[in-house]
Amino acid sequence: MKDGTKTRITDFVLGAVIAGVVIFANRGMDYSLSQRLCDGCFVAGGLLLGTGGLRFCKNQGAFDMITYGASTAFYTAFPAAQSMERRGEDFIAYRERKHRKDKPCADLVISGCAYLALALICLLIYYLR
């Protein structure tokens, strides 16, 4: 199985687990099944889309200066914790090293959109009933 397919399946399973937890948490309410499914799919879609959006921003470098500043402050206070790779590293080298490990965000966004589409379908079923 390819890594991309494995990641997509993992994201969809994670969304199903989140939706299942929300549906289970709403079991005591007087909601219909379509309303509980709508709530579960909406929460799963929102969390997956939010995580994908944050990963996209991270990949674009939005948090680089914050993490560089925090790590520099930490290693100034605790110099023994600093690795040899990090010693004498400026911001540009730090950014290049961090962006070698970027993970794609498209799988999270696609699965989040799928769960939001399922939530919309469940909402239509709820209102048309």
Short mmCIF file of the C-alpha atoms (twelve columns), coordinates in Angstrom:
data_MODEL
# 
_entry.id   MODEL 
# 
loop_
_atom_site.group_PDB 
_atom_site.id 
_atom_site.type_symbol 
_atom_site.label_atom_id 
_atom_site.label_alt_id 
_atom_site.label_comp_id 
_atom_site.label_asym_id 
_atom_site.label_seq_id 
_atom_site.Cartn_x 
_atom_site.Cartn_y 
_atom_site.Cartn_z 
_atom_site.pdbx_PDB_model_num 
ATOM 1   C CA . MET A 1   0.000   0.000  0.000  1 
ATOM 2   C CA . LYS A 2   1.333   3.429  -0.928 1 
ATOM 3   C CA . ASP A 3   2.104   5.966  1.775  1 
ATOM 4   C CA . GLY A 4   -0.488  8.407  0.400  1 
ATOM 5   C CA . THR A 5   -3.254  5.808  0.500  1 
ATOM 6   C CA . LYS A 6   -2.237  4.758  3.994  1 
ATOM 7   C CA . THR A 7   -2.349  8.383  5.169  1 
ATOM 8   C CA . ARG A 8   -5.780  8.969  3.633  1 
ATOM 9   C CA . ILE A 9   -7.184  5.831  5.236  1 
ATOM 10  C CA . THR A 10  -5.685  6.850  8.584  1 
ATOM 11  C CA . ASP A 11  -7.250  10.318 8.309  1 
ATOM 12  C CA . PHE A 12  -10.675 8.881  7.451  1 
ATOM 13  C CA . VAL A 13  -10.457 6.405  10.340 1 
ATOM 14  C CA . LEU A 14  -9.437  9.222  12.686 1 
ATOM 15  C CA . GLY A 15  -12.458 11.204 11.516 1 
ATOM 16  C CA . ALA A 16  -14.713 8.185  12.077 1 
ATOM 17  C CA . VAL A 17  -13.375 7.796  15.613 1 
ATOM 18  C CA . ILE A 18  -13.974 11.490 16.349 1 
ATOM 19  C CA . ALA A 19  -17.489 11.281 14.900 1 
ATOM 20  C CA . GLY A 20  -18.151 8.119  16.917 1 
ATOM 21  C CA . VAL A 21  -17.079 9.810  20.141 1 
ATOM 22  C CA . VAL A 22  -19.372 12.776 19.466 1 
ATOM 23  C CA . ILE A 23  -22.288 10.489 18.577 1 
ATOM 24  C CA . PHE A 24  -21.655 8.456  21.732 1 
ATOM 25  C CA . ALA A 25  -21.476 11.621 23.843 1 
ATOM 26  C CA . ASN A 26  -24.865 12.766 22.475 1 
ATOM 27  C CA . ARG A 27  -26.597 9.451  23.143 1 
ATOM 28  C CA . GLY A 28  -28.387 10.788 26.244 1 
ATOM 29  C CA . MET A 29  -29.864 13.762 24.382 1 
ATOM 30  C CA . ASP A 30  -33.223 13.643 22.689 1 
ATOM 31  C CA . TYR A 31  -31.674 13.991 19.232 1 
ATOM 32  C CA . SER A 32  -32.621 11.932 16.218 1 
ATOM 33  C CA . LEU A 33  -29.999 9.685  14.611 1 
ATOM 34  C CA . SER A 34  -29.551 11.997 11.615 1 
ATOM 35  C CA . GLN A 35  -28.946 14.950 13.927 1 
ATOM 36  C CA . ARG A 36  -26.344 13.026 15.955 1 
ATOM 37  C CA . LEU A 37  -24.661 11.862 12.725 1 
ATOM 38  C CA . CYS A 38  -24.645 15.449 11.484 1 
ATOM 39  C CA . ASP A 39  -23.037 16.658 14.717 1 
ATOM 40  C CA . GLY A 40  -20.413 13.911 14.663 1 
ATOM 41  C CA . CYS A 41  -19.470 14.435 11.025 1 
ATOM 42  C CA . PHE A 42  -19.370 18.213 11.481 1 
ATOM 43  C CA . VAL A 43  -17.012 18.030 14.462 1 
ATOM 44  C CA . ALA A 44  -14.777 15.496 12.683 1 
ATOM 45  C CA . GLY A 45  -14.706 17.620 9.533  1 
ATOM 46  C CA . GLY A 46  -13.957 20.797 11.451 1 
ATOM 47  C CA . LEU A 47  -11.109 19.224 13.399 1 
ATOM 48  C CA . LEU A 48  -9.571  17.613 10.315 1 
ATOM 49  C CA . LEU A 49  -9.875  20.810 8.268  1 
ATOM 50  C CA . GLY A 50  -8.452  22.887 11.109 1 
ATOM 51  C CA . THR A 51  -5.518  20.546 11.529 1 
ATOM 52  C CA . GLY A 52  -4.901  20.547 7.771  1 
ATOM 53  C CA . GLY A 53  -5.015  24.338 7.722  1 
ATOM 54  C CA . LEU A 54  -2.531  24.613 10.567 1 
ATOM 55  C CA . ARG A 55  -0.237  22.114 8.834  1 
ATOM 56  C CA . PHE A 56  -0.475  24.169 5.616  1 
ATOM 57  C CA . CYS A 57  0.471   27.332 7.525  1 
ATOM 58  C CA . LYS A 58  3.376   25.499 9.181  1 
ATOM 59  C CA . ASN A 59  4.600   24.250 5.804  1 
ATOM 60  C CA . GLN A 60  4.545   27.828 4.500  1 
ATOM 61  C CA . GLY A 61  6.688   29.006 7.419  1 
ATOM 62  C CA . ALA A 62  4.133   30.902 9.494  1 
ATOM 63  C CA . PHE A 63  5.444   29.559 12.810 1 
ATOM 64  C CA . ASP A 64  9.163   29.449 12.007 1 
ATOM 65  C CA . MET A 65  10.162  32.628 13.818 1 
ATOM 66  C CA . ILE A 66  8.147   31.708 16.917 1 
ATOM 67  C CA . THR A 67  9.650   28.221 17.173 1 
ATOM 68  C CA . TYR A 68  13.163  29.506 16.442 1 
ATOM 69  C CA . GLY A 69  12.849  32.138 19.162 1 
ATOM 70  C CA . ALA A 70  11.436  29.674 21.695 1 
ATOM 71  C CA . SER A 71  14.127  27.076 20.981 1 
ATOM 72  C CA . THR A 72  16.874  29.706 21.137 1 
ATOM 73  C CA . ALA A 73  15.571  30.903 24.508 1 
ATOM 74  C CA . PHE A 74  15.380  27.311 25.769 1 
ATOM 75  C CA . TYR A 75  18.903  26.447 24.611 1 
ATOM 76  C CA . THR A 76  20.241  29.680 26.100 1 
ATOM 77  C CA . ALA A 77  18.830  28.640 29.477 1 
ATOM 78  C CA . PHE A 78  19.866  24.974 29.099 1 
ATOM 79  C CA . PRO A 79  22.928  24.800 26.815 1 
ATOM 80  C CA . ALA A 80  23.648  21.156 27.659 1 
ATOM 81  C CA . ALA A 81  20.394  20.107 25.947 1 
ATOM 82  C CA . GLN A 82  21.517  21.499 22.611 1 
ATOM 83  C CA . SER A 83  22.552  18.970 19.955 1 
ATOM 84  C CA . MET A 84  25.683  19.347 17.849 1 
ATOM 85  C CA . GLU A 85  23.502  19.873 14.780 1 
ATOM 86  C CA . ARG A 86  21.884  22.921 16.365 1 
ATOM 87  C CA . ARG A 87  25.023  24.692 17.676 1 
ATOM 88  C CA . GLY A 88  25.744  27.946 15.886 1 
ATOM 89  C CA . GLU A 89  22.687  27.582 13.653 1 
ATOM 90  C CA . ASP A 90  21.151  30.797 12.354 1 
ATOM 91  C CA . PHE A 91  17.505  31.297 11.377 1 
ATOM 92  C CA . ILE A 92  17.973  30.426 7.699  1 
ATOM 93  C CA . ALA A 93  19.707  27.120 8.492  1 
ATOM 94  C CA . TYR A 94  17.038  26.371 11.128 1 
ATOM 95  C CA . ARG A 95  14.252  26.999 8.619  1 
ATOM 96  C CA . GLU A 96  15.873  24.825 5.944  1 
ATOM 97  C CA . ARG A 97  16.409  21.993 8.439  1 
ATOM 98  C CA . LYS A 98  12.812  22.160 9.665  1 
ATOM 99  C CA . HIS A 99  11.284  22.258 6.178  1 
ATOM 100 C CA . ARG A 100 13.068  19.096 5.079  1 
ATOM 101 C CA . LYS A 101 10.558  17.205 7.250  1 
ATOM 102 C CA . ASP A 102 7.340   18.893 6.051  1 
ATOM 103 C CA . LYS A 103 4.289   16.661 5.821  1 
ATOM 104 C CA . PRO A 104 1.622   17.242 3.158  1 
ATOM 105 C CA . CYS A 105 -1.677  18.710 4.304  1 
ATOM 106 C CA . ALA A 106 -3.899  17.719 1.369  1 
ATOM 107 C CA . ASP A 107 -5.017  14.408 2.890  1 
ATOM 108 C CA . LEU A 108 -6.343  16.102 6.028  1 
ATOM 109 C CA . VAL A 109 -8.138  18.760 4.009  1 
ATOM 110 C CA . ILE A 110 -9.721  16.195 1.671  1 
ATOM 111 C CA . SER A 111 -10.944 13.987 4.510  1 
ATOM 112 C CA . GLY A 112 -12.206 17.046 6.409  1 
ATOM 113 C CA . CYS A 113 -14.178 18.174 3.353  1 
ATOM 114 C CA . ALA A 114 -15.603 14.668 2.969  1 
ATOM 115 C CA . TYR A 115 -16.835 14.687 6.566  1 
ATOM 116 C CA . LEU A 116 -18.332 18.150 6.123  1 
ATOM 117 C CA . ALA A 117 -20.135 16.899 3.014  1 
ATOM 118 C CA . LEU A 118 -21.480 13.966 5.037  1 
ATOM 119 C CA . ALA A 119 -22.616 16.409 7.719  1 
ATOM 120 C CA . LEU A 120 -24.447 18.445 5.069  1 
ATOM 121 C CA . ILE A 121 -26.171 15.318 3.753  1 
ATOM 122 C CA . CYS A 122 -27.231 14.336 7.274  1 
ATOM 123 C CA . LEU A 123 -28.494 17.881 7.847  1 
ATOM 124 C CA . LEU A 124 -30.600 17.712 4.685  1 
ATOM 125 C CA . ILE A 125 -32.022 14.361 5.769  1 
ATOM 126 C CA . TYR A 126 -32.831 15.834 9.183  1 
ATOM 127 C CA . TYR A 127 -34.681 18.836 7.735  1 
ATOM 128 C CA . LEU A 128 -36.470 16.935 4.973  1 
ATOM 129 C CA . ARG A 129 -37.839 14.359 7.416  1 
# 
